[in-house]
């Protein structure tokens, strides 16, 4: 991953931490795809927080002079994607994140989601 992408990743992670994003994971995807160099995945507690997290990432990246290619999923707030070209940020509700399991797909470590304190996973 190049220095520009690392700087973008750091801005995105700081923006997520600022709005109390949970289970933030950054994955280097340079060896896996040519579409983007880094993917950040984060969880939010509610649809409102998911939208706020994604909006904060978008605004912080713009403020630092990075281009935003697009944003998708803000209508529902279950899963919002911020595409900044070399960096893609996924902000999801925990149940949606558990179901789609992007970390496993892209080679990262899956966080555990225990809404009731019991071990479970999507079927």
Beta strands, then each sheet from edge to edge (+ up, - down):
strand 1: 22-28
strand 2: 38-44
strand 3: 70-72
strand 4: 79-83
strand 5: 87-93
sheet 1: 1+ 2- 5- 4+ 3-
end
